[in-house]
């Protein structure tokens, strides 16, 4: 119950929720009004309605959705789907490129991407060890029906460990009743080449399915000697029977081979050309002098990192109508990461210590020999999210739920020789450095386990035709276990909290909706915190949040307007940074208050034109000074790093159902790279353009033929797009807590052209 003492509002909210659970339930039983539609989180929603391509949102919370039509137009933007999200309100996107393979970053309302829960069809996609959602997990965007952003909080029934500040929900396309084939060929800048095909079987006695495959290759846009490639196979098998019962079996198998971009410090950015990347050659380890104690320093950023992983995701979505008013959802899943390595840094090894000739110069006396530090990750994750919806009255639905999740992972850091061409001797761990006794040399050899259980109850009442109230209470428990087989270290950390929530929606009239919601969330520390107590350190505290927002929506057949004010209180906010090894770690940045204003408008204009615009004003300030090791940094009242105070996006489009065009622009205000706000990065404005033409009846037998062109960063802006690794203090004249932040660079102008054929 420590959480309840951390926020005075929590006790009040629980009291209100408990009172309403009793009093309003009694009122609901006697309420004679019957609604035509009851929309309950976790049940089937009503038919979506749109203004142009923009979806009308109805949930009692801030939410924005990329519809399938928007995805088809925006998917050529950088980082595929995550890049397209940058035109939604409050989204700050950085890094990545047009291939959709390389890692970028998202920040929404000041929440970093590791504070956002990402799910696809109920399958959690955040890495449970390091909390970050990886772009390579997201899948082929052609297979998406929609991508939604829920701001400020996640749904109480979302299977995620990380959603202290919001969530992203991906919904896959359903199999079609008719059989058919969709083929898409894409070419673009930097030798981008992508082929995608999806086959629909059609429906037979309730069974239908689609299967897809894609192959993507390309080069890094900087001057690094890097490559990008991926193979992906996906499927959705569906069976329907009876009165609305159905099961969907979904799978995704992804093989990624990619190098990474250099994320420079500000000094490196200013000192080099814009396309400067990692050196193409590392210090070689071969060719030392026999009998001489060679010292060959590995240098800084001697070689770019590389990742080669196979990621497999399997899930079942089961929907069973057990009786009138009783609906059961069962969503088990299994995720496996294997068959790969990540070459993440260049390190030094000592032949004297190892008793082996690493650089193959005939002796084993060289004290400093460069080697490639590689991560051999293996992981499997199994879980299931289950809910039972009980319709207690025409205007009252009660949901009971249980989520269980278990992850077992091995993090083995090994050393691999560097060949004379400056590249690792192997990328699969087959040629790792061994000591004089023939044993593999590990930097770390960790075995980790993460176990989570979550129980919840949520009740939704429609008190009358205009007023709806939802209250909920969840209990979440997570246990982190870590063991280092090199040192024999073994530790377990345990976290559990009660998490109340409440939302209220009032429909003033057919056009105007008001809503208020307040939620509590717990984000457990990353698994690295288990090892942080090796030297007697304190147990890392979980990040606790209390999110509140008040919003208004206005909708007509031609216009959508939304406005929201939000206020989020953090306790023990965790800030992410990357170690020299490239592994994401966290430190506690203290308490943080985030508040702001968000406005958005979408609309249709005469003559097939449309428009959209959004504006976000954000304050994400630290409530206290940062202290550690007897030292204090001046952080109180400062903006959190990588949290621009202003975001603005706007666009105008045209679509006559044959030809379409969109001219899009976004402004990202200035932001900081450190908690002391000593290093400020200026704002930037970037423009994109997409064009397309849909041919009708081009050739007999073709259902659709579309050609499209996306021009990203149309005016070739050079800019630092966001923070990859923030620090506490970036002023070198102040040695206390000094560290140089690292930044993402925006991709230069790139072109992506596609031909899509359906038959």
N, C-alpha and C positions, 0 to 999 in steps of 0.2 A: 504493500500500500504506500510505498514511498512516492509513487507517481502522484497519488492524490494530494499529498502534502506539497507537491511542487507547483500545483496550479490551484489557486483558490476557486477558479471558475468550475473546476471539475466536480467538486462536491455538489455545487449548485445544480450542475447539469444532470448528475445522477439523480438528485432529488426530484428535479422536474420530470426526468424520464420515468422514474418510478411512479410518481403521482399520476402522470398521464397514462402509464400502462394500466393503471387501475381505473381512474375516473373516466378517461376517454373511451376505454374499452366498454365500460358500462353504457356510456352514451351511445356508442356505436351500435350496441345491440338493440337499442330502441329507436335508432334513427330510421325514419321511413324512406328517406331519399335514396334512390338507386341510381348509380352513375352508369352511363353508357360504357365508359371505359375506366378500368382501374389499372394504372401503370405501377408495377411493383418492381423494384430492383431485384434481379435474380429470376424474374419470370419473363415470358415473351412480351416484348414491347408492341405497341400499336404500330400500324403501318407508317413508315417514315414518309414525311412530306418535305418538299424542297422548294426553295426559291432559287431558280436557276440550278446551279450545282451545289449550293450550300444547303445543308440539312437544318431543319427547324428543330432546335433542342427543346426538351420538355422537362428534363430532370430537375429536381430542386437543388441544383448545384451548378457551378460554372463548368461548362463542357463545350468542347468544339470538336467537330468531326471533319476529317477529309473523306468525302464521299468517293465512290468508285469512279465517277466521272472526273473528279478532281485528280485522283490518283493517276488516271490514264493520261491526263495532260501534264501533271507535275513530275511524273516518275523519272523523267530525264534530268531532273535537278540534282545537284550534288548530294551524295550519300543516299541516293534513292529516296526511300520513304522518310528517313529522319531529316533529310534535307528539305523535303516538301513541307514538313511540319513547321519550318521557320516562318511560314506565312500565316500561321495561326496566332491568335493573340497571346502575348506574354512569353513567346518561345524565342530563346537565344540559341542559335545553332552555330557551331564552329567546327573546323576541321573537316576531314573526309574529302571525297572527290566524286567525280561522276561515275566511277565504276560501281559504287555501292558496296564495295568490299572493305576499304580501309576504314579504320576507326575514326569517328568524329566524336562530338560531345553535344549534349543538350543541357540547357539550363532553362527552367520554367518558373517564372515568378521568384527568381533567386534560389530555387532548389536545383542542385546539381543532379546530373543524370543518375548518380548512385543513390539519390533520395527519391527516385521515381520508380514505381513498380511497373514493369512491362509484362504483359501477358498476351498470348495468342490463343484464342479459343479455350481460355481457362488454363493454359499451360504457362507457368512462370518462366520468364526468359532471363531474368537477372542472374548473374553468376552468384551463387549463394556464399562463396568464399570471399570475394572481393566486392560484392554488392553491385558492380557495374553491369548495365545491360550492353551487350555487344551487338554492333550493327550486323555482324555476320550471323547472328541467331534469328534475325527477323524474317528471312525467307524471301521468295520471289514476289515482288509487289503486284505482279499481274494476278496473283492468286488471292489478293485481298479484296474483300467487299467494302471495308471501311477501316479507318484508323482514327480512334477517338482519344482526346486528351481530357482527363478529369483533373481539374485544378484544385490544389490545396489539400486534397486528401484522396484516399482510395475508397472504393466501396468496402463495406464491412465484410463482404464475402469474397474479396479479392485474395487469391493465394499468393501473397507476396510478403517478403521480409523487409522490404526497403522503402515502402511507399509512405514516407513521413511527409512528403510534400506534393503528392499527386500520383497519377498513374496514366499509362498509355495502354489502351485496349485495342488489339488487332482482331478483326473478324474475317475469317476466310470465306471465299466464295463457296456456295453450295453446288453440288453436282446438278446438272441440268436434265430435264426430262428428255430432251432431244440429244442424239449423239452428234459429235462434231469434233473438229480439230482447230486449235488456235496456234498460229505460228508467228513469232516476232523476231525480226533480225535487226540488230542495233550496231551501228558503227559510230565512232566518235574520236575526239582529240586524244592524243597520247596513245595511239594504237588501240583504242578501246574497241573490242569486238565481242558481241554477245548474241547468243542464239537461245531462244526460249520456245518450247512447244508444250501444249497441254491438250490432252485427249479426253473427251467426255464420252462415256460409254452409252449414255442414255439410260432411261429407266425401264426396268423389267421386273414386274411383280414386286414393286416396292424397293428394289435395289437399284442404286445408281452410283456412279463414281467418276472421279477424274484423276488422272495421273499426269505429272509434268516433269520436265527435265530442262536444265539450263546449263550453259557453259559460258563463262566470262573470262576474258584475258585483257591485259592492258599493261601500260608502263606507268611508273610514277611520273608526275609532271615536273618534279625538280631534277637536278642533274645527278641524282643518286643512281647507282647501278642496281635498280630494283625492278621487280616484276609483280604483277597482280594476276591471280587466276583463281577460279572457283568452279566446282561442279556441284550441282544441287539436284536432288530428286525428291519430289513431294507427291502427296496423294491425299485424297479425301474420299473415303468409301462410306456410303450412307444407305441405311435401311429404315424404311418407314412402314408402320403397320398400325392397325387399330385406330383408336381415336386420338391422333396426335402423338403417338409414341414414335421415337426414332433413336437410332444410334449412329454416330459418326465416328469412324476410325480414321485418325489423321497421323501422317508421318512426314518427317523431313530428314533427309540425310545430306549433310553439307561437308564438302572437302575444300578447305581453304589453303592457299599458298600465297603469301603476300609479304612484301617488305613494308617497312613503315617510313613515314616522313620524319625528317629532323624537326623537332619542335624547339626553336631557338630561344635563348634568353634575349632580352632587349638589346644587350650589347652585341650579341652575335647577329641579330637581325640588322642592326645598323651598320655593322662592319662588312657585310657580305652582300652579294647580289641576291635578288629576290628568289631566284631559283636554286640558291645554294642548298645542298643537302648533305647527307653523310658522305665522307670521302669514299671513293670507289675501291680503295685499297687499304687494308689494315696492316699493321706491322706484322711481317711474317715471322713464324717461329722456326721455320726450316733454315738451315744454312749457318748456324752458329760455328764457332771455332772450337775444335776438339782440344780439351785441356785448359780452356780459358773459361773463367766464371763470367759468362755473358750476362749483361744486364740490358734487356730490351724493354723499355717502358711501353705499356700498351697505349698510352695517350688518352685523350678525351674524345669520345664519340668516334672511336677508331673504325667502327663499322656499323652500318645500319642493322637494326634488328629485323628478324624474320619470324613469321609464324606459319606453321603448317599443322593444321588440326582437322580432325574428323569429328563432326558433331551430329549426333543422331537424336531426334526428338520423336516420341510416340505418345499419342493421347487418344482417349475415348471420351466422347460427349454423349452421355446417355440421358434421355428425357422420357420419363414414364408417368403417364396419367393413371394413377392407381385407382382413382374413383373421382366422382364429382367433387371438385374442390380440394383434391389432394394430388400434388405433383412432386415427383422425386427427380432430382438431378444428381448423377454420379459421373464424376470427371477424373478418372485416374490418368496418370501420365508417367513416362519414364524418359530420362535424358541421360545420354552417355557421351562423354568426351574422351577421345583416345586417338591412337595412331598419329601422333604428331609431336612437334617440339616448338619451342620459341627461343631463337637466338636473340638474347635481349641485351647483352653488354659484352665488352671486352675487359677481361680481368687478368690479373697476374698470378702465376703459380710459381712455387719454389721447388726445383728439382731435388735439392738437398733433403727437403722434408718428405717428398714423395718417394725418393729413391728410384727414380725412373728417368729416362732420357726423353723429355717431352719434345724438344726441337730437333731431335735426331741428328745431333752433331757429334755423336760418339762418346759423350760424357754425361754424367748426371749431377753436375756441380753448379749449374746455372741458377743463381738465386732469383732472377726476375725474368720470366718467360711469359709472353702474352698467350692467352687462350680465350676461347669463346665460352662465355657462361650461358648455358642453355637450360631451359625449363622443360621437363618431361611431365606434363600434367596428365593424369588419368582421373576420371570422375564419373560416378553414376549417381543419379538422383531419382528417387521414386516417391510418389505421393498421390494424393487424391483429395479433391475438393467436392464435398457432398452437401446437398441442401434439400430440405423438405418444406414445401410451401403448403400451408393449410388455410383455405378460405373459410374463416369463421363466420363471416356474414357477407352480404353483398358488398359492403364497403370496408371490410376488414380482412387483411391477409397477414398471417403470422409465418415467419420463416425461421426454421431451426437449421443450424449448419455445423459441420465439422470439417476442418482441413488438417491433414497430416502430411508431413514432408520429412524425408530422410536423405541426406547427402553423405557419401563417402568419397574422399578425394585423396590423392597422393600428389604432393608437390616435391619433386626431386630436381634439385639444381645440380647439374653436372658440368664438368669442364671438358671441352673438346679442342683438339689441336687446331691451329690456324695454318692453312697451307701457304705455300709461297705466293699464290695469287691473292692472298689476303682474305680468303673465305674459309669458313669452318670446314674441317675434313669430312663432316657428315652433318646432315640435318635431321637425322632420325635417332640419334643416340648410339648408332652402331659402331662409331669410332671414338668413343669417349676416352679420356685420359685415365690410365690405370696406374696404381702405385707399384712398387717393386714386388709385391706379392700377387699382383694380377687383379686386385680389387678395384672396382670403379671408384673414382674419386668424386665424392659429393661435397657440394657447398652446404646444402641442407637436404634432409631426407625426411619429409614430414608426412604424417598420416593424420587426416582431419575428418571429423564427423560432426554433422550439424543435424539436430533433430528438433522439429517444431510441431506443436499441436495448437490448434485454434478452435475454440468453440464460440458460437454466437447465436443470439436470438434477435430478431428484428421484426417489428410490428408496424404495419402501415394502415392508417385509417383515413378514409375520406369522410370527414365530419359532415360535409354538405357538398353541394355541387361545385363549390369554389375552393374549399379549404381542405388540404391534405397534410397529414402529419406522419412522420416516420421516426420511430425511436429504436435504438439498438444498444446492445451491450455485448462486447466480445471479451474473451479471456484468451491471451496468447502466452505460450510458454516456449522458449527456445533454449537448447543446451548446446554449447560449443565444446568440443573435445579436440585437443591437439597433442600430438606426440612426435618428438624429433628422434628418429632412430639412431642418429649419430651421437647424441649426447645423453640419451635416455630420459630427456625431459618429458614430462607428462602433466597436463593440466586440463581442468574442466571449469567452464564458467556457465552460470545459469541465470536466465532472465525470465521474468513473468510479470504481466500487468493486466489489469482490467481496463478496457478501452470503451467508454461510452460514446454515443453519437446521437444527434438529433437533427432533423431537417423539417422545414415547414414551407409549404407552397400555397400561394393564394392567387387564384385566377380572377383578376379584377373584372375582365370582360374577355371577349373573344380574341382581342389583340394584346392585352397586357397581363403579364405574370410577374409576381413578386415572389422571392424565395429567400430563405435564410437557412444556413446549415452550420453546424459546429461539430467537429470530430476530434478525436484524440488518436494518436498513433505512436507506436514504438518501433524504432529501428535499431536492431541489435548491432553491436560492433562487428567488424569484419573478423575473420578467423585469426588474423595476425595479432589481435588483442590477447589471445590466449598465450602467445609466446612473449608478450610484452612484460610478463611478470617474472621472466627468468632472473632478472637482476633485482628482484624484490619490489618491482613497480606495483602501483595500485591497480586494482581491477578497473578496466575501462567501463565507463557508465554508458548505458544505452541512450540514444538520442530520443527525447520525448518531445512531442509537439502537441499544441492545442490550436486548431485551425478554425477560424470563423470567417464567414463571408455573407454579405447581403447583396442581392442582385435583382435586376429588373430586365425583362425581355419584352420587346414589342415586335409583333409579326403581322404582316399582311401577305397577300398573294405576291406582292412585288418587293417587299422590304423586310429585312430582319435587323433589329437593333438590340444590342445587349450592353449592359453596364453592371459592373460589380466593384464593390470595395471589399478588401480582405485584410485580415489581421491575424498573424500567425506568431505564436510564442514558442520559442525553442528553449529547451533545457538540455545542457550538455551537447550543444551542436557539434557534430563531427565534420571536420574539413578534410578533404581528400588531397593527397599529394602523391608523387611517384618517387620511389627510391631510385638510386643509381642503377639498380638492377631492373628497373622498369615495372616493378610490382607496385600496385596501388596500395597505399597505407593511409592511415587516418590519425589526426590528433584532435584533441578536444579544444574547440574554439570558445568554449563557455556558452553563456546564454545569448540568444539573438532574438530580436524583434523584427519581423517582416510585415510591412503594411504597404498598401498601394491602391491604385485605381486602374481599372481596365475597361476600355470601351471598344466596341466593334460594330460594324455596319456592313451588311451585304444587301445588294439590290439589283433589280432588273431595270434597264432603261429601254426606251423605244428602239426599234430597228435592230433587235437581237443583241444589243449591247448590255453589259453588266458591269458591276463594280464591287469592290470591297475595300475596307480599310479597318485598321485596328491600332490602338494606342495603349501603351502600358506605362504607368508611372510607378516606380518601385523604390521603396526604402527598406534596406535589409541591414540593420545596424547592430553592432555588438554592444551588449549591455554592460560589459565590464572589461577591464584590462586583462591581458593574457599573462599568466604567471607560470613559471616552471623552473626548477633548479635554483630557486632563490632569486631569480631575475624576473623583471616585469616589463612587458612591452606596452606601449601606449596605444591601445586598441579601442578603448571605450568610446562609443559614439561614431566609430568609423563604419563605412560600408564594407560588407563582406566581399572578398575578392570574387571576380568573375560574375558580378551582379550589376549589369548596366542599369542606371536609374531610369532611362527612357528607351522605349522600343516603339517603332512606328513602321507599319507595313501598309502598302496600298497597291491596288492594281485595277486595271480596266481591261475588260475582255469583250470578245465578240464570238457568237456561236449561232449559226443558222442551221444547225444539224448536219451541215456538210463541211463548211470551212469554220475553223475556230482559231482564235489568236488571243494571247494574254500578254500584257506588258506589266511586269511586276517590279516593285521597288521596296526596299526595306532599309530603315535607318536603325543602327545600333549605337546607343550613346556610349560615352566614355565609361571605362571600368578600371578596377585596380587589380594588380597581380599579387598583392600581399595584404595581410590583416592590418598593418600599420598605415596603409594607404600612402606609402612613400613612392610607389611606382604606378603612375597613371598612364593608361593607354587611351589614345584619342578615339572618338567615335568614327563610324564609317557608314557610307551608303552604297549599296550594291543593287544593280538592276539585272533582271532576267527577262527573257522573252521565249515564249513557245508558240509554235504554229502547227497546224495540222489540217488535213483534208480527208474526209471520209467519202470514199467512192461507193456509190450504190449501183448494184447490178452491173458491175464492171465486166464480169465474166460469169457465164451460167454456172451455177453451183457454188459460187462464193457468197457467203453470208455477209462478210464485211471485209473491207480493204481500207486501211488507214495509213497515211504517210505523215510523219511528224518530225519537227525539228525543234530542239531546245538549245538556246544560247544562254549559257550561264556566265554570270559576271560580264555582262554585255560590253561594258566600257573598260574592261581589263584593270579593275581596281587592285592595287597592292595594299595589303592591310594585315594586321594581326587580328584574327577573328575571335579569339577567346583564350582563356587560361587552360593549359593542360595540367600544370602542376604549380599551385600557389604556395606561397611561403608566409612566414610571420612578419619578417622585415626584409625589404629589398634594398635598403640603403647601406652600401658598403662602408660608409664612414661610421656606422653604428654597428659594432661587431655583435651585439647581443641579438641572438636569434637570426642573424643574417643568412639569407639564401636567395639566390637569383631565380625568380619565377621563370617557367617555360611557357611558351605560347604556341597556339596553332596559327599557321599561315593560311589565308584564304586561297583557294585554287584560282589561278589566272583564268582568263576567258577560255571557255571550252564549248565545243559544239557536239551535240548528240543527235543523230538522225536515226529514225526507226521506220520499218515497214511491218505492218501487222496485217495478217491475212487469216480470215476465219472461213472454214468450209465444213 
